[in-house]
Each structure stands twice: as structure tokens, then as C-alpha cells.
């Protein structure tokens, strides 16, 4: 039996998505996402924020680059992926990211509108043709 690697997050973007294009024109977007929870500690309300590194590929990355902005609330589904890289000093480092498979922009429709931009579809998912099934084939 195979395992399950599923992540569901609802949070606010910490920065505008950074979209870049790799060889062959493949788009990749990345941004930090903040999720917060509130709990009572010693009779007072405490908020704890966790930061997640989000990565989106291909069409999903293009849509994120057009419509997502710092501070916007978004629902994201994806999977965890840990990868390694070497820093400037040649030291091997590891990072864990959420590779998004789909997302839904939350909030009022007017939160995503401005005078010059087209009106977005408020849901971007596998049925919209942006499902990220082949992210495993891409180099990290």
C-alpha cells in the first residue's frame, strides 16, 4: 500500500509570487504563505503563525503570478516535497516546500479586481486544466 502525501492550507501570502521561466519556458512560481491559529494561554488570547514555502508549476504558476498578491487569502491543496541544494559556500542544505496542485482565492470578488486587470476565475483547480500532475518530472 502506498502512502498519502496531502497538504491543505488556508492562509495569507507573505509576498507577491515570484514567477520565473525555466528552460523550455516552464513557469514556476514561489511565495511564502502564513497560516495562523489562536489559542488561550493563561486566560489570554495568543496567536501563533507558521510560514510555508509554496511552489506552483506551469499554468498554475502563470495564474498565480497574474492574480495572487501579498496579503491575499488563499486555499491551497498540494503535497510536501523536501529537496537539497548547495549554498554559496558549498554546504548542502535542505528545504521543505508545499508543491501546490490547485488553489482557490478566498475573500470578496472585489479583493482581486482592479481597473486594468481582467476579472479572474475565483477557483483554479484540476478541472480548469492547471493540475500539476507532472511536477515530479521537473528538476529541483
Phi, psi and omega per residue, in radians:
X1 nan 2.346 3.121
X2 -1.497 2.802 -3.132
X3 -1.473 3.094 3.117
X4 -2.088 2.262 3.098
X5 -2.177 1.630 -3.047
X6 -2.354 2.289 3.116
X7 -2.201 2.339 3.030
X8 -2.222 2.161 -3.119
X9 -2.282 2.525 2.936
X10 -2.233 2.074 -3.091
X11 -2.858 -3.084 -3.117
X12 -1.871 2.433 3.104
X13 -1.156 2.325 3.103
X14 -1.478 -0.374 3.105
X15 -2.639 2.833 2.980
X16 -1.074 2.550 3.093
X17 -1.051 2.413 3.043
X18 -1.698 1.975 -3.098
X19 -1.858 2.260 3.048
X20 -2.328 2.851 -3.120
X21 -2.083 2.207 -3.140
X22 -1.537 -3.110 3.079
X23 -0.940 2.425 -3.124
X24 1.432 0.098 3.080
X25 1.385 0.219 -3.134
X26 -1.232 2.165 -3.131
X27 -1.512 2.456 3.032
X28 -2.409 2.304 3.111
X29 -2.052 2.527 3.076
X30 -2.478 2.578 3.106
X31 -2.901 2.740 3.039
X32 -1.500 2.530 3.107
X33 -2.180 2.302 3.125
X34 -1.788 2.237 2.983
X35 -2.016 2.433 -3.105
X36 -2.228 2.577 3.022
X37 -2.354 2.595 -3.121
X38 -2.034 2.418 3.095
X39 -2.548 2.848 3.121
X40 -1.626 2.300 3.081
X41 -2.347 2.051 -3.132
X42 0.963 0.680 3.068
X43 1.415 0.079 3.078
X44 -2.191 2.670 -3.094
X45 -1.401 2.257 3.138
X46 -2.143 2.353 3.085
X47 -1.895 2.317 3.115
X48 -2.090 2.219 -3.112
X49 -1.945 2.358 3.075
X50 -2.020 2.406 3.130
X51 -1.853 2.379 -3.118
X52 -2.163 2.418 3.052
X53 -1.578 2.075 -3.095
X54 -1.840 2.405 3.075
X55 -2.245 2.317 3.083
X56 -2.219 2.523 -3.083
X57 -2.039 2.730 2.987
X58 0.912 -2.250 -3.073
X59 -1.055 -0.623 3.113
X60 -1.100 -0.692 3.102
X61 -1.124 -0.734 3.125
X62 -1.084 -0.769 3.133
X63 -1.137 -0.746 3.118
X64 -1.058 -0.730 3.131
X65 -1.113 -0.546 -3.123
X66 -1.417 -0.623 -2.927
X67 -2.054 -0.372 -3.121
X68 -1.565 2.500 3.139
X69 -2.462 2.777 3.085
X70 -0.898 2.329 3.086
X71 1.588 -0.282 -3.114
X72 -1.263 2.568 3.127
X73 -1.565 2.323 -3.078
X74 -2.525 2.544 3.023
X75 -1.754 2.231 -3.103
X76 -2.246 2.367 2.980
X77 -2.041 2.442 3.121
X78 -3.029 -2.676 -3.133
X79 -2.459 2.706 3.107
X80 -1.414 2.461 3.093
X81 -2.457 2.227 3.054
X82 -1.886 2.325 3.136
X83 -2.337 2.827 3.116
X84 -2.040 2.729 3.098
X85 -2.719 2.895 3.074
X86 -1.848 2.339 3.117
X87 -1.387 -3.053 -3.073
X88 -1.072 -0.480 3.132
X89 -1.579 0.078 3.123
X90 1.439 0.211 3.137
X91 -1.523 2.300 -3.134
X92 -1.277 2.239 3.128
X93 -2.183 2.802 3.125
X94 -2.183 2.582 3.049
X95 -2.472 2.526 3.087
X96 -1.951 2.281 -3.081
X97 -2.226 2.776 2.973
X98 -1.730 2.003 3.066
X99 -1.545 1.893 -3.049
X100 -1.282 2.417 3.059
X101 -1.826 -0.463 3.018
X102 -2.868 2.859 3.104
X103 -2.613 2.766 3.072
X104 -2.297 2.221 3.080
X105 -1.326 2.295 -3.115
X106 -1.900 2.888 -3.118
X107 1.827 -3.006 3.117
X108 -1.309 2.611 3.122
X109 -0.981 -0.642 -3.123
X110 -1.172 -0.313 3.082
X111 -1.124 -0.374 -3.073
X112 -1.951 0.177 -3.105
X113 -1.858 2.571 2.888
X114 -2.549 3.006 -3.009
X115 -1.141 -0.551 -3.037
X116 -1.708 -0.297 -3.061
X117 -1.610 2.564 3.033
X118 -1.174 2.724 3.135
X119 -1.270 2.209 -3.112
X120 -1.428 2.717 2.886
X121 -1.270 2.347 -3.021
X122 -1.384 -0.145 3.108
X123 -2.240 2.311 3.080
X124 -2.171 1.992 -3.064
X125 -2.560 -2.993 -3.123
X126 -1.066 -0.491 -3.136
X127 -1.341 -0.257 3.096
X128 -1.555 0.019 3.129
X129 1.495 0.204 -3.122
X130 -1.901 0.193 -3.128
X131 -1.068 2.466 -2.995
X132 -1.773 1.030 -3.073
X133 -1.207 -0.485 -3.010
X134 -1.901 0.479 3.066
X135 -1.109 -0.456 -3.142
X136 -1.128 -0.389 -3.095
X137 -1.431 -0.150 -3.037
X138 -1.624 2.562 3.107
X139 -1.287 2.530 3.046
X140 -1.790 nan nan
